[in-house]
Structure formats: structure tokens, C-alpha cells
């Protein structure tokens, strides 16, 4: 098997796809004073009452050292708070404050509209195929630690 042409390699195609999709979303986040990483954290917290810090790092794909700063800035804005576990003080749980939950009502409809516009630009069967294929790439690595069948 030969090496894929650089511009057509999967990593480069994924980066280009991300670069074509994210500017519109980043624009929306900026309107609401958020970064992309802050959005990822809030998005998780809007779907869960609270989450352990380590789990939040895993779900958002933000390294724990970087996540500390993201959570600190969201905390300074009054959007999230922390709660130490009563059974194990090493565990810290992150949750959205009332202000953070109120922001959800403002920003989520705008993001949902942009997402719907993106999704409408691709045939439904093709959209599902993209999602399924990306899920497959991720699951192969998770299942085997390699990309072998």
C-alpha cells in the first residue's frame, strides 16, 4: 500500500473539514463571549447536572491542565462552579450555574440554526454516511488500540 497524497490524507482532510465548519460556530461563540473550548464545557454541562473534572476532560477532549484554565474563566464569568466530593476530596465536580443555564437558552438556538443549515447542505444519506464513517474510525481505535480489523 502506498502513502496517501498529503493533501488527500485522512488527517489533512479532517483538518480541512474542521476548518470549513468551525468558523461559523466560532463566530457565534464569540458573539456570546465564549471560546470553542468554553462552548464544549458548557454544552456538556447543559446536558448533565454535574460531571467529575476528569470525566469532563475526557468528554470535551480538552487536556486536564488546559481544562483548569477553561473552567477558571467560566467560573470568573459566573457560568460554572465547582463542588468537591464529600466522600473523596480529590474529586471535583463541575456544574453550570443559573447564569450558565440561562446562557443556554440564548446561545443554543443560534448554534442549532447554524448546525441545521450545515446539515441541510448535505443530503441526509450522505450526512449519515459521514457520521457513520467517522464513528467507525473512532471505534476501531478504541476497540483495538490500532486501526486493524
C-alpha positions as CSV (number, residue, x, y, z in Angstrom):
1,X,0.0,0.0,0.0
2,X,1.3,3.4,-0.9
3,X,1.3,6.5,1.2
4,X,-1.7,8.7,0.5
5,X,-1.1,12.0,-1.2
6,X,-0.6,14.5,1.7
7,X,-3.5,16.8,0.8
8,X,-5.8,13.8,0.5
9,X,-4.6,12.0,3.7
10,X,-7.3,11.5,6.3
11,X,-5.7,13.8,8.9
12,X,-5.4,16.6,6.4
13,X,-9.0,16.0,5.1
14,X,-10.3,16.1,8.7
15,X,-8.4,19.3,9.5
16,X,-9.8,20.9,6.3
17,X,-13.3,19.8,7.1
18,X,-13.0,21.2,10.6
19,X,-11.6,24.5,9.2
20,X,-14.5,24.7,6.9
21,X,-17.2,24.0,9.5
22,X,-15.9,25.8,12.7
23,X,-15.6,29.4,11.6
24,X,-19.4,29.9,11.6
25,X,-19.7,28.3,15.0
26,X,-16.7,30.3,16.4
27,X,-18.4,33.4,15.3
28,X,-21.5,32.5,17.2
29,X,-19.5,31.6,20.3
30,X,-17.6,35.0,20.1
31,X,-21.0,36.8,20.0
32,X,-21.7,35.3,23.4
33,X,-18.2,35.9,24.8
34,X,-17.2,32.2,24.6
35,X,-14.3,30.3,23.1
36,X,-14.8,26.9,21.4
37,X,-13.4,25.1,24.4
38,X,-15.7,27.0,26.8
39,X,-18.6,26.1,24.5
40,X,-17.7,22.4,24.7
41,X,-17.6,22.5,28.5
42,X,-21.0,24.3,28.7
43,X,-22.5,22.0,26.1
44,X,-21.7,19.0,28.3
45,X,-22.9,20.8,31.5
46,X,-26.2,21.7,29.8
47,X,-26.8,18.0,29.2
48,X,-25.7,16.8,32.7
49,X,-26.4,18.3,36.1
50,X,-22.7,18.0,37.0
51,X,-19.7,16.0,36.0
52,X,-16.4,15.0,37.5
53,X,-13.5,17.1,36.3
54,X,-11.6,14.1,34.8
55,X,-14.7,12.9,33.0
56,X,-15.2,16.4,31.7
57,X,-11.7,16.4,30.3
58,X,-12.4,13.1,28.6
59,X,-15.7,14.1,27.1
60,X,-14.6,17.5,25.8
61,X,-11.2,16.3,24.6
62,X,-9.6,19.1,26.5
63,X,-6.4,18.1,28.4
64,X,-6.8,18.4,32.1
65,X,-4.2,21.1,32.5
66,X,-5.9,23.3,29.8
67,X,-9.3,22.5,31.2
68,X,-8.4,24.0,34.6
69,X,-8.0,27.4,32.8
70,X,-11.2,27.0,30.8
71,X,-13.2,26.2,33.9
72,X,-11.5,29.0,35.8
73,X,-12.5,31.6,33.1
74,X,-16.1,30.2,33.0
75,X,-16.2,30.4,36.8
76,X,-14.9,34.0,36.7
77,X,-17.8,34.8,34.3
78,X,-20.2,33.2,36.7
79,X,-21.2,30.5,34.3
80,X,-19.9,27.4,36.1
81,X,-18.9,26.4,39.6
82,X,-17.1,23.6,41.4
83,X,-18.1,21.3,44.1
84,X,-15.7,19.0,46.0
85,X,-16.9,15.5,46.6
86,X,-18.0,14.9,50.2
87,X,-16.6,11.3,50.1
88,X,-13.3,11.9,48.3
89,X,-11.9,15.4,48.4
90,X,-9.7,14.7,45.4
91,X,-12.8,14.6,43.2
92,X,-14.1,17.9,42.0
93,X,-17.5,18.2,40.2
94,X,-18.2,21.0,37.7
95,X,-21.7,22.3,37.1
96,X,-23.5,25.1,35.3
97,X,-24.7,28.0,37.5
98,X,-28.1,29.5,36.9
99,X,-26.4,32.2,34.8
100,X,-24.7,29.4,32.8
101,X,-28.1,27.7,32.3
102,X,-29.7,30.9,31.2
103,X,-26.9,31.3,28.6
104,X,-28.0,28.0,27.1
105,X,-31.4,29.5,26.3
106,X,-29.7,32.3,24.4
107,X,-26.9,30.6,22.5
108,X,-28.2,27.1,21.8
109,X,-31.0,28.2,19.3
110,X,-28.4,30.2,17.3
111,X,-26.0,27.2,17.2
112,X,-28.8,24.8,16.4
113,X,-29.8,27.0,13.5
114,X,-26.3,27.1,12.1
115,X,-26.0,23.3,12.6
116,X,-29.3,22.7,10.8
117,X,-28.1,24.9,7.9
118,X,-24.9,22.9,7.7
119,X,-26.7,19.6,7.8
120,X,-29.2,20.8,5.2
121,X,-26.4,21.5,2.8
122,X,-25.6,17.7,2.6
123,X,-28.1,15.0,1.5
124,X,-29.4,13.1,4.6
125,X,-28.0,9.8,3.4
126,X,-24.6,11.4,2.8
127,X,-24.7,13.1,6.2
128,X,-25.5,9.8,7.9
129,X,-22.7,8.1,6.0
130,X,-20.2,10.8,7.1
131,X,-21.2,10.3,10.7
132,X,-21.1,6.5,10.5
133,X,-17.7,6.5,8.9
134,X,-16.2,8.9,11.4
135,X,-17.8,6.8,14.2
136,X,-16.1,3.7,12.7
137,X,-12.7,5.3,12.6
138,X,-13.0,6.3,16.2
139,X,-14.4,2.9,17.3
140,X,-11.7,0.9,15.6
141,X,-9.0,2.8,17.6
142,X,-11.0,2.4,20.8
143,X,-11.7,-1.3,20.4
144,X,-8.3,-2.5,19.3
145,X,-5.8,0.3,20.1
146,X,-4.9,0.2,16.4
147,X,-6.8,0.6,13.1
148,X,-6.6,-3.1,12.2
149,X,-9.8,-5.1,11.6
